[in-house]
């Protein structure tokens, strides 16, 4: 769509949005934005791209860039949110724990062997706190819990050697570390719970290493028929919006589905930034933690 269809105000707004991005990416972003813009042009039966239409398109296309789009729509609101994160408000905290609407039926059979993996380093941190609430719910229903923190094991990054795909190995992966035990528990458990924080707009490095190393489970010489297992994903981030990084949680759930884990519950936590970054800030949302516990209970129930 030609820039001629933009109002002067919208064109200026577009340039403000693009300014923080490297120039080499501008054409790519314009193509993405145009796709979303067309929806609103058809909806409003107009050929003129106003500032309001442009910002709606940006919000749809780039939920992870909410601070940038909020700066364009309402800079005062953005500044108020940033200021609000400087000190904890016990009466109206910015922390929010959200349980996603769950499917009515879980197709995978229930079981009581729960294996949880924490893809982070802050033991007792906010992701870990929510993860423990989930595991408490599972334990309440008679589950046996094993939780492994990334930092308690020696887990190396995948080197991309593809030895697991090219030749028969004594172990699933050529790297010699603690991953064989993780593979074993991941494959044999009835329920897999995974928790990770979002850093710099993406999953933590620990979470990335875990998912990269799952590639070895597709070794053709050690063909694995994945046992159907139930699953739950916990994801947390700093910005106080429940929407901003939902796509990352969804992506992790989809990858796990490829390895036989039916993720039936997702718990996200937002607002863990500045003063709210302190360990235990998740407890500022007791109702959210109760929902996390309820989600853990549901995983064990038929």
N, C-alpha and C positions, 0 to 999 in steps of 0.2 A: 504494500500500500504506500503510495507516494506521500512524502512529507507535506505536500500541498494541501492535504486534507486536514492537517492539524491547525487548530487555532493558534495564534501567536503565544497565548498563555500555555497551551498544551505543549507546544514545541519547546518553550523555555523549560517547562517541567521535565520533559524527556531528557534534555541536556543535563539538567541537574541530577537526574537519576543516573545517567551514564557517566558522569564526571568521575566518580571514584573507581570506575572500572577501566582496565587498560584499553587503549584505543583499538588494539587488534581484536578485542571482543565485541566492539560496538555493533558491527553488522549482525553478528550472531544474536545479540540481545534484541536488536530491532526486529529481526525475523520472528523471535519468540513473542515479542510484545504485539506485533501485528496480528498474530493468530488469535490472541485473546481480545484484541480491540475489535476485530470483525464481529465477534459475538455480540458486543454491546451496540455496534452500529446497526446490526440487523434487529436487535431487540428494540432499539429506540427509533428505528426507521429513519436514520439520518446518515449522511456521508461526511459529517464534520466531527472530527475527533476533538472533543472538549477536554479540559483538564480533568474534570470529574470522570469521564469515560477512561481516560488514560490511567488514572490512579486505580480505578477498579480493575483494569486489565493487569496492572503491575501487581496488585494485591493477589489476584488469582494466580498469576504466573510465578511469582516469587514470594511465597509465604515466608521463606527463610530470611527475606530481606525486610521484614516488617519495620525495623527501626528506620530504614531508608524511606520506605513508602509513607510511614507515619510522619516523618520529617517534612514530606511534601504536602501531605493532607492537613496535618495539624501539628505544627512545631511546638505549640504550647503544651499540647497533650504529651508529646514525646518528652519534653523537658520535665513535666510533672512526674512522668513515670521514672525517669532517670533519677530525679531528686528523691522520689519515694523509695528508691533502692538504697539510699545512703544510710538509712537507719531503720531498724525493724519496728514496724507498727504492730504491736501485739493485739490491738483491737480489730485491725483490718489488714492483716498481712498480705503480701503480694504472692506468697507461695500458694500454689494450687496443685493438688494431686487429682488426676482425672482417670476414671475407669471408663474405657471405651465401651459403647453398646456392644454387647456380646451376642453371638448367634444363639438362637433358642436351643439348638441341639449340638452337642459335641459328638462327632462321628466316631472318634477314637475311644476305645474302651478305657475305663478308669483303672487306676492302679495306685499303689501306696508307696512305690519306690520313687522318691523325688530327688533329682540331681539338679543343683543350682550352680551356675557359673557367674561370678561377678567380674565383668570386664572393665575393672577400674582399679585404682590404687588406694583410694581414701576409705580405709576400713572405718565403719561408723559414720561415713559421710552420708549425704542425703539419698543418693542412689541406693546405698547399702541399707539405709534405714527403711526405705520403701520395700526393698527386696526382703528384708527380715519380716515385715508385716505380712507379705504374701506367704512366706514360709510358715509363719505362725498359724495362718489360716489352714494351710495344708496339714500341719501337725495336729491342729484341733480335730481334724477328721481322721486321725490315726495314721498319717503318713510317716514314713521314715525319711529323714532329711539329711542330705549331704550337700554342704555348700563349699565350693572351692573359689578362693580369690586368686586372681591372676598372679598377684605378687607372691603367693605361697608356693608357686610352681616355677620351674624353669621352662619357659616356652619361647622358642625362637621364632622370628619372622619367617614366613615362607620365602624361599630364595628363587622361586619360579623355575627350578631345575627340571620339573616335570618327570623326575625319575619315577614317581608313583604311577605315571601313565605309560612309561616306556619299557619298564622291565619289572621282573618279579623281585620283590624285596623280602627280606626276612621280617621286616616290620612294615607297617602301612606307609611310613614316611622315612626318607633317608636321614633326616635330622634326628640326632640322638638327644632327646630331652624328655620332659614329663608328659608329652602329648599322648603317648600310647595309653596311659591310664585315663586321660580325658576321653579319648576315643571309646575306650571300653565302657566307661560309665555313661557317656552320651548315648551309646547304642543300646545299652541294656536297661536303662531306666524306664519307668512307666510315664514319668512326667519330667519335662525339662524346663527349667526356669532360667532366663537369661536377663541380666541387668547391665546397663551401660550408661555412662554420661555422654553428653554431646559436648565436644570441644571444638572451637574455631569453625563452627558450621558443619561439623561432620562427627561421626562416631569416634570414640576414644581410640588411641593406638592399640590398646589392649584388645578391644572388641574387634578391630580390624585384623589383628594377628589371629585371633581365634577363628574367625570366619575364613580367612585365607587358608588356614591349615586344614579346614574341613575338606578341601579339595582332594586330599589323600584318601578319603573314604570312597572315592570313585575309582580307585585302583582296579583295573580289569582283572588282575590276577588274584585279587582278594575280593571278588564280587560280593557286595553287601546288599542283602535284601532288608531294607530298613524296617525295623519293627515299628508299627504305628504307635506313636507316643503323643501325649497331650503336651501343650506348651503354653508358656506365658512370657511376655516380654515387658521389661521395665526400662523406660528411657527417661532421662532427666536433662534439663538444660537451664541456663541462667536467665534468659530473657523472659519476662513475665507475660507470656502468651501461650495458651494451650495449643495453638495451631502451628506455631512457627516451624517446628521440626517434626511434626507428625509423620512426614514422608519418610524420615529415617527409621522410625519405629516400624512403619509399614514395610519398608524394604527388608529389615531384619526378619520380620515375620515371614515374608515371602521366601527368603533364602532358607530359613529353617524348614519350611514346608517342602522344599526340594530334598530334604534329608529325612523325611518321614515324620516331622514334628508338626502336628496340627495346633497352631497357635490360636487358642480359643479365647484368650484374654490378653489385653494390652493395658498397661498402667503407665501414664506419663506424668511427670512432675515438672513444673515450670516455676520460674521466679527465684532460682538459686544463684543470685548474683550479688556482688557488693556485700552489704551487711548480712544478706540472707545466705551467703555462701558457707557460713559457719556450720560445722557438723551438728546435726540434729535439728536444723531449721525445718525439715520435713514435718516435725511434730507440731508445727504451727497450723497444720491442717489436719486435725484429728479425724474429721469426717472422711477426708480423702484416704487416710491410713486405714480407717475402718472398711472402706470400699476395697482397698488393696487386700485386706485380710479376707473379706468375703470372696474376692476373686480366687484367692488361694484355696479356700474351702471348696468352691465350686469345681475346681480341677480334680478333686479327689472323689467327688460325688458322682453317681451314675445319673 
